Amino acid sequence: MTIIIDNHIPHIQGLIEPYAEVLYLEPSDITREVVREADALVVRTRTRCNADLLDGSRVRFIGSATIGTDHIDLDYCAQHGITVRNAPGCNAPAVAQWVFCAINAWMRHRGIATPSGLTLGIVGVGHIGSIVARWASRLGFDVMLNDPPRQSMDDNANIPFSTLEQLQRRCDIITFHTPITRDGQWPTWHLCDQAFLDGMSRCRLILDAARGPIADNAALLHWPGDVGLDCWENEPCISPALLDKAIVATPHIAGYSREGKQRGTAMMLAALNEFYGWDIPVPEIAAPATGAVQVTLDGIAASYDILADTARLKADPSAFETLRNHYCHRPEYQH
């Protein structure tokens, strides 16, 4: 059997070869013609797994070493007997690290000495949002949570959720951590649109380290507040004007920690073992996926130079994909 693996997925080469023929390919080389003879794919978000790619192939397993699945046509896969597995929460501490490094950079830029008196609104309280909320509370921010799907679950009845309108009125900072959805009861595509921004009465900073289309980038450009972006619409061809406006601007690498990549690969190996009945050794990751317990804002900021990544992207926005694909995976904050 043959497995195609995105060659930018680390810590995986040599582990599957005893069980299958493995082709390590650039995302741009994972084409319909090549996939036709494959039995399984292990990919990242840059590979669109849909009918255009999969029709006529032998593929029965797709693993995505990432937290999201919006690049995979789940309905198509279900209809064609293709099992899909992703890596939920694998990079959650890294994204939380990015969020507070971005907030710290903004506070320094605006001369804000302490989190005291600042209210942080978190839209999406899953693996990432939960860590952001816990760290924010311990750092001294006031915290507001918005997550209608989670709020609708009975076991979350005691969590003090707020509406988006309440966040608009009371938050100084709003950070987004939702999947990207266009349909259903709570779609998130352009959740942060012109109307949302017009409804702000206090917010001074918007952060998006989730998915680019959650925020209408054209609307953000004309909003008078500050923005910090890791995810952009139309990646890698991002808006030069919005890049210039952003205080923090990175090439979709918020989750690119060494430990996060290790977790993502370990979860893919475990999923392959489960699906095929293999016994590939799955490495244990020492750093907890729930993130650090003890946190300080200075400590988080010292763990990652977010402004260096910002400077690199601003110096050459055309290098977005190169900077992303060849990113030196940073260590997570672990103190």
C-alpha positions in Angstrom: 0.0 0.0 0.0 1.0 3.6 -0.5 0.7 6.6 1.8 1.3 10.2 0.7 2.6 12.5 3.4 3.1 16.3 3.3 6.9 16.7 3.5 6.6 19.6 5.9 5.1 17.4 8.7 8.1 16.8 11.1 9.0 13.8 13.3 7.4 11.3 11.0 10.0 10.2 8.4 11.1 6.6 8.7 8.4 5.5 11.2 5.8 4.3 8.7 8.1 2.7 6.1 8.0 -0.8 7.7 4.3 -0.9 7.1 3.8 0.9 3.7 5.4 2.6 0.8 5.6 6.3 1.7 5.9 9.3 -0.6 6.9 12.6 1.0 5.6 15.4 -1.2 5.3 19.2 -1.3 1.7 20.2 -0.9 1.6 21.5 -4.4 2.7 18.1 -5.7 -0.2 16.3 -4.0 -2.3 16.2 -7.1 -5.2 14.1 -8.4 -2.8 12.1 -10.6 -0.5 11.2 -7.8 -3.3 10.6 -5.3 -5.0 8.1 -7.6 -2.6 5.4 -6.6 -2.6 6.2 -2.9 -4.4 4.4 -0.1 -3.9 7.1 2.6 -3.0 10.7 2.9 -1.4 12.6 5.9 -1.6 16.3 5.2 -1.8 19.8 6.5 -4.3 22.6 5.8 -2.7 23.5 2.4 -4.1 20.3 0.8 -7.7 20.6 -0.2 -9.1 17.1 0.2 -12.3 17.1 -2.0 -13.7 15.5 -5.1 -11.2 17.2 -7.3 -8.4 15.5 -5.5 -9.9 12.2 -4.5 -12.3 11.1 -7.2 -11.0 7.8 -8.7 -8.5 7.2 -6.0 -8.0 4.2 -3.6 -7.8 6.6 -0.6 -9.7 5.3 2.5 -7.9 7.3 5.2 -7.0 11.0 5.5 -5.1 12.2 8.5 -4.6 16.0 9.0 -1.8 16.8 11.5 -3.7 20.0 12.3 -6.5 21.0 14.6 -9.0 22.0 11.9 -10.8 20.1 9.1 -12.2 22.9 7.0 -9.7 21.9 4.2 -11.4 18.5 4.0 -14.8 17.8 2.4 -16.2 15.7 5.2 -19.5 15.0 3.5 -17.6 13.7 0.4 -15.4 11.5 2.6 -18.4 10.1 4.5 -20.2 9.3 1.3 -17.1 7.5 -0.1 -16.1 5.5 2.9 -13.0 7.6 3.7 -12.1 7.8 7.4 -10.8 11.3 8.5 -8.8 12.0 11.6 -7.3 15.3 12.7 -5.3 16.4 15.7 -7.5 18.5 17.9 -5.7 20.5 20.6 -2.2 19.5 19.4 -1.0 23.1 19.2 -3.3 24.8 21.7 -0.5 26.0 24.1 1.5 27.4 21.2 -1.5 29.5 20.0 -2.1 30.7 23.6 1.6 31.7 23.7 1.1 33.7 20.4 -2.0 35.5 21.8 -0.3 36.8 24.9 2.9 37.7 23.1 0.7 39.7 20.7 -1.2 41.3 23.6 2.1 42.1 25.4 3.5 43.7 22.2 0.3 45.8 21.8 0.4 46.9 25.5 4.0 48.1 25.1 3.1 49.8 21.8 0.3 51.7 23.5 2.0 52.3 26.8 -0.2 50.1 28.9 1.8 48.9 31.9 -0.5 46.2 33.4 -3.4 43.9 32.5 -5.3 45.3 35.4 -8.5 46.9 34.2 -8.3 45.3 30.7 -11.1 43.0 29.7 -10.3 40.2 27.3 -13.1 38.7 25.2 -12.5 35.1 23.9 -14.7 33.9 21.1 -14.5 30.1 20.9 -13.7 28.3 24.1 -12.3 25.0 22.9 -8.8 23.6 23.4 -7.2 26.9 22.6 -9.7 29.3 24.1 -9.8 27.4 27.4 -6.0 27.9 27.8 -6.3 31.5 26.8 -9.0 32.0 29.4 -7.1 30.3 32.2 -3.9 32.1 31.5 -5.7 35.5 31.2 -7.4 35.1 34.6 -4.1 34.3 36.3 -2.4 37.2 34.6 -5.0 39.7 35.9 -7.2 40.3 32.9 -11.0 40.4 33.3 -12.3 37.6 31.0 -15.5 37.2 29.0 -16.3 34.0 27.1 -18.5 33.6 24.0 -19.2 30.1 22.6 -22.8 29.5 21.6 -22.3 25.8 20.6 -20.5 25.0 23.9 -23.0 27.1 25.9 -25.8 25.0 24.4 -24.4 21.8 26.1 -25.9 21.0 29.4 -22.6 20.2 31.1 -21.5 23.8 30.5 -24.5 25.4 32.3 -22.3 26.8 35.1 -19.8 28.6 32.8 -20.5 32.4 32.6 -20.9 32.8 28.9 -21.6 36.2 27.3 -23.2 37.3 24.0 -21.2 38.9 21.2 -23.0 42.1 21.9 -21.8 42.1 25.5 -18.2 41.5 24.3 -18.6 44.5 21.9 -19.7 46.7 24.8 -17.2 45.7 27.5 -14.0 44.2 26.0 -10.8 46.0 25.4 -9.4 43.1 23.4 -11.2 40.4 21.5 -9.5 37.2 20.3 -11.1 34.6 18.0 -10.6 30.8 18.4 -13.4 29.2 16.4 -13.4 26.8 13.4 -14.5 28.3 10.1 -18.1 27.4 9.1 -20.5 28.9 6.6 -23.6 27.0 7.5 -25.5 25.9 10.6 -26.9 27.7 13.5 -23.7 29.6 14.4 -21.7 30.3 11.2 -18.3 31.9 11.8 -17.4 33.0 8.3 -17.0 36.8 8.6 -18.1 36.7 12.2 -16.0 39.8 12.6 -17.5 41.9 9.8 -18.3 45.5 9.3 -21.4 45.4 11.4 -19.6 43.7 14.3 -16.8 46.3 14.2 -19.3 49.1 14.0 -20.9 47.8 17.2 -17.7 48.2 19.2 -17.9 50.7 22.0 -14.7 49.9 23.9 -12.5 47.4 22.0 -9.1 48.5 21.0 -7.5 45.3 19.7 -8.7 42.4 17.5 -6.7 39.2 17.3 -7.2 36.4 14.8 -5.1 33.3 15.2 -7.9 30.9 14.1 -8.8 31.1 10.4 -8.5 34.1 8.1 -12.1 34.3 6.9 -13.4 34.6 10.4 -12.5 38.3 10.1 -13.5 40.4 7.1 -10.1 41.7 6.2 -11.4 44.6 4.2 -13.5 45.7 7.2 -10.5 45.3 9.5 -8.5 47.6 7.3 -10.8 50.5 7.8 -11.5 49.8 11.5 -9.8 52.5 13.6 -8.6 50.0 16.3 -5.5 47.9 16.3 -5.2 44.4 14.9 -2.9 41.4 15.4 -3.2 38.7 12.7 -1.7 35.3 12.2 -4.5 34.1 9.9 -5.5 36.1 6.8 -8.0 36.0 4.0 -6.6 34.8 0.7 -3.4 33.4 2.1 -0.7 33.5 1.0 -1.7 36.6 -1.1 -2.5 38.8 1.9 -3.5 42.5 1.9 -0.4 44.7 1.9 -2.4 47.5 3.5 -3.7 45.3 6.3 -0.2 44.0 6.8 1.1 47.5 7.2 -1.7 48.3 9.7 -1.2 45.3 11.9 0.8 45.7 15.0 1.5 41.9 15.0 1.6 40.1 11.7 2.7 36.5 11.3 2.4 33.9 8.5 -0.1 31.5 10.0 2.5 30.1 12.4 0.8 30.7 15.8 0.6 27.0 16.4 4.0 26.2 15.1 5.7 25.0 18.3 8.1 22.1 18.5 5.8 20.3 21.0 2.7 21.1 19.0 4.2 19.5 15.9 5.3 16.5 17.9 1.8 16.1 19.3 0.2 16.4 15.8 2.5 13.7 14.4 2.0 11.4 17.4 -1.8 11.7 16.9 -1.5 10.8 13.3 0.6 7.7 14.1 -1.9 6.6 16.7 -4.7 7.1 14.2 -2.9 5.0 11.5 -2.3 2.3 14.1 -6.0 2.3 15.0 -7.2 2.2 11.4 -4.8 -0.3 10.0 -4.0 -2.4 13.1 -0.3 -1.4 13.0 2.1 -1.1 15.8 4.0 2.1 14.9 5.8 3.4 18.0 4.1 6.6 19.1 6.3 9.0 21.0 5.3 10.5 24.3 5.3 14.3 24.5 6.6 15.6 27.9 5.0 19.0 27.7 1.2 18.9 28.6 -1.3 19.7 25.9 -3.2 21.8 28.5 -0.4 24.3 28.7 1.6 25.8 31.6 0.1 26.0 35.0 2.1 29.0 36.4 2.2 32.0 34.0 3.5 35.5 33.9 3.1 38.0 31.1 6.8 38.8 31.1 7.6 35.1 31.1 5.4 34.3 28.1 6.7 37.3 26.2 10.3 36.2 26.8 9.5 32.7 25.5 8.8 34.0 21.9 9.9 37.0 19.9 6.7 37.7 18.0 8.0 41.0 16.7 10.9 39.3 15.0 8.4 37.1 13.1 6.3 40.3 12.3 9.4 42.1 11.0 10.2 39.2 8.7 6.8 39.1 7.1 6.5 42.9 6.8 9.9 42.9 5.1 8.8 40.5 2.4 5.1 39.6 2.3 5.6 37.6 -0.9 7.6 35.1 1.3 4.5 34.2 3.3 4.5 30.6 2.3 8.3 30.2 2.5 8.3 31.7 6.0 5.5 29.3 7.0 6.9 26.1 5.4 10.5 26.7 6.7 9.6 28.1 10.1 11.9 27.1 13.0 9.5 25.6 15.4 9.8 27.4 18.7 9.5 25.9 22.2 6.2 26.4 24.0 6.0 28.4 27.2 6.3 25.9 30.0 6.9 27.7 33.2 
